[in-house]
Amino acid sequence: MKKNAEFDVRDFRNALGHFPTGVTVITTLDDDGDPIGCTASSFNSVSMDPALILWSVDKNAYSAEIFENAEYFAVNVLSESQVATSNRFAGRGEDKFKDVSYIAGTGGVPLLEGCGAQFECKTWNVYEGGDHLIIVGEVISYSHNQSKTPLVFSRGSYSIASQHPNLDSYSSVSTGSEFLNDFLLYQLNSTISLYRKELYPALIEGCNVTPEDWRILTLLDKSLSLPFVDLSKLVMQPIEELKQSLEMLSEAGVVKYSNDTVTLTTKGGALQSKLVTIAKHHEKGLLSKLSEDEIRTLKNGLKSISGIE
């Protein structure tokens, strides 16, 4: 157990990353009536009666003072298809609302299209919270779309929420439903959960590599550099989170990160080879009940469905 005096900022963030959150874009208007927005994962409920919610904004953020003094704001809870929206409003120095569809809500505050839920709020109070401001809002109006799947942020990467298959071992679990037992989505979800349950500990124990680092390292080509922006999209990490991951990998000597490109070092190439060996060994065990022809048919079929070439 680490005490406060021993805290390393990046390690502390990694620990916090084990608590998954939703992803929101908070919107308001500035003094000139122009739309303002920022991405935030710090949204939470406070009270049911009265209906209160809170979120926090970095005091160093350009929009901090604007939100502190805003009479109204909106919480736009993003859906799984809105990763680009999250990245856009997490960035700086650009017109965040360019080509973004929205309507005016309470107090003229922007309400983004395509969200899973939205809360239109009147500022209730603002509190000091270390290097952040904690903003509490009274919910004046809200809406939600049950057909949308929430966008989730966990361990530095975007994710999605799905029902837990409750798999405790490699033994099959029958639902008692003939339909579900033969339903592709249920089978895929169960298999993925089983795969991760065994693979991720093997990567950490064998190479001291987190799942997030594993995705970065396996995507890099040993002989080519990959543009930083492309890597961010492939690993589903926001720009700032990916930068922190690359800084740690660079300090470990396994990648070079410069001029907005990322390259594996010789040490990184050796680590990548070891990771691939562990992954292949794990895959072989998982597929041991299938013949080579069945394995190839399974993989080709899934590639056809997903569009992977």
N, C-alpha and C positions, 0 to 999 in steps of 0.2 A: 504494500500500500504506500503510495507516494504522498508525502505531506506537502502543504502549500509552498513552503520555501524551496522545494525541489522541483516545482512545476517547470516543465518545458512547454512552451506555447504550442508547438506543433503536436507534441505527444498528447497534450491536454485536448486539443481539437480532435485528435484521433479517438480518444476515449469518448468524447461527446458524440462522435459519429456513430457510435453503437446504438444511439437512440434515434431511430428514424423519424423524420418529420415530413409534413406536407410541404409544398412549395407555393408561395403566394407572390403576387405583385400588388403592392400597396400604391394606390393612386390618390392624387389630390390636385388642387389648382394652386399656382403661385399668386402673388399679389397682382400680377398683370392678367390673370385669368388663363395662363398657359398651363397645359396638362403636365403633371410631374408624376413619375413612377419609379419604384425601385423593387427589386426582388428581395423577399425575406422569408426565412424559414422559422422565424421566432414567433409565429402566430399561435395564440392559445385562447381558450375560453376562460373567463373569470367568474361570471355570475349568470344565473338564469333569470333572476328577478331582483334588480333590473337586468336586462340582457347586456352584459358587458364582455368585451374581448380585449386582448392586449397584443402588442407586437413591439419590437425594439429596433431602433435605428442607430447606427454608428454615429457618434458625435462629429467625426471627421468627414462624414458624407456630405456631398454638396447639398442634398435635399433635407438634411437634418433640421435646420432652422425653419425651413418651409413647413415641414410636417409638425414641428413643435408648435407653430403658431396657426396651423390650419384649423378652421372651424369644422370642416367635414373631411372625411377620407373614406376610401373603399378598400376592402380586402377582396382581391380576386384570387380564388383558390384554383390553381392551374390543373388541367387534366393531362393525361399521359401524352397527348399529341402536341403539347405546348412547350417542349424543351427549348425550341428556338426563342419563344417569347421570354422564358426565364433568363436565357443567356443575354438577350437584348437588354432587358431591364436591369441586369446585374452589371452591365458594362458602364463605361464612362465616356464622356466627350462625344456623344452622338445624339442625333434627334431620335429618341427612343420611340416616339409615337409615329414616325414616318412609316406609312403603309400598314399601320396597325388599325384594325377595325374596332371601334368602340362607340358607345352611346353615352349621353349625359345622364347621370344619376342624381341623387340628392345633393343639392348645392352645386350642381353642374359637374360633380366629380366624375371622371371617366370610368366607365364599366366596360371591361374588355370582353370581346366576343369569344365563345368557345370554352368558357370556364366551367368547372364542375359546380362551384358555388360562389356566391358573392354576398358580401355583407356591407351595407351602406351605413356609415357610422358618423355620429357627432362626437367630437373629442370630449372626453369626460375629465381626463386629467393627464398630466405628464410628470413622470418621476425620474429622478437621477438613478442611473444604474451603472456605476463605474464608467467605462468608456462608451456606454450606450445610453440613450434616452428610452425609457419605457413609456409607451403611449397607450393609454386605455381609452377605448371608444365605446359609446352606447350605441347598440345596434338599432337603427331606425327602421331598416327594411332589409330583407334578405331573400335570396332565391337559390335554388339548386336544381341540378339536372342529374337524375339517378342513372341515366344511360352513360354518363362519363366515368371513366376510371381515373382515380386521382394520380397525379404525378408525385412521386416520393423521392426524398433525398436521404441517402443512407451511406455512411462511411465514405463520404467524399464524392459519391457518384449518384446520378439519377437512377431511379428504379421505378417499379410499379407495384401496386398492392395486389396481392392475389390470395385466395383462401389457402390456408395451410393444409397440406394433404395428410398430416398426422402420421408420417412414416417413421417408425421407430427402428427399423432394421431393414435388411435387404429382403426379408420375407414379404410377400405380396399382401396387401390389405384389401379385402373385398368390402365394397360398400353395401352389398346386399341388393344393389340396383343393377339389373342387366344392362340398362342403358348406359349408366355411368361407367361401368367396368369396361364397356366397349367404345366409350366416347373419347375421341382423339385428344381434346383439350384436357380432359382429366388425366389421361395417360401421360401426356407431355408434362403437365405440371408436377405430377408425382415423380416422374423420372428425373426432371431437372432438380427438384428438391433433394432427391436421393444422391444425385451426382455431386451437387455442391457440398452436401453433408460430409462426404468422404474425401473429396478432392481438396478443398480449401485447407483443412488441417494438414494434409500431406505436403502441400506447397509451403506452408509456414514452418513445419517441422523439418522438411528437407532442405529448404533454401532461405528460410526467414523472409519470405516474400508474402505480402498481403494480397488478397484478391485483386485490389485496385492496381497494385504494381504488376501483378501477373498479367492483367489485361494490357497494360502499356507495353511491357517487355515482349509479349508474344506477337504484338502487332507491328513491331519495328523490324525492318529488313536489315540483315547484317551488313549489306553493302550500300544501302541507300539511306538518305535523310528523308524524314517525313515532316511536312509542314506542321507547325504547332496547331493551327486552326483545324486541319484535317484530323489530327490525332485527338483533339478535344471532342470532335463529333463521333469518332469511332469508339472511344472509351466511355462516352456519355458522362464526361466530367465538365463542370463549368470551368471557364478560363482560369479563375483565381485558384480553384482547388487543384487543377492540373498543374499549375505553376509550382504549387507547394510540393506536389508529388514528385515533379521532375527535379526540384531543388534537392530533395532527399536522395533521389536516385543518382543525381550528379555528385553529391557529396560521397556517396558509396562507390563512385567510380564506374558505374555501369552504363551511364548515358552521358552524352554531351548535348547541352542545350544552349544554342546561341543563334543569333540572327533569325529568330522565330522558326528554327528547325530543330529536330531532335534526331540524334544518331546514336546507335549502339556503339559502345567501346568494345575493345577486345575482351575485357573482363565481362562486359554485358552480354556479348555473344556466347561466351562460355556458360554464363548463368542461364541464358535463354535455352541453350541446348539441354541443360540439366532439367529445366522446367518442362520442356517438351517431353523428355524421357519419363518424368514423373506422371505427366498427364496421359501419355500413351499407355503406360503401365496400368494406371487407374481405369482407363477406358477399356483396356483388354479384359480386366476383371469384371467390369460391369456388363460387357457384351459376351462373356464366356459361354452363356447358354445358347448363343446363336451361331449358326454356321457362317463361313466367309461370304457365301452367296446371300444369306439373309441379312448380314451386316451391310453389304453393299446395296442391297435393295432398299433397306431402311434409310440409309444415308442419302441415296439418290432420290428417294421419295420425298424426304424432308427438304432437300435442296429444291426440288420442283415446286413444292408448296410455298417455300419462303422466297424463292426467286434468286437464291445464291447460285452463282455459276461455278 
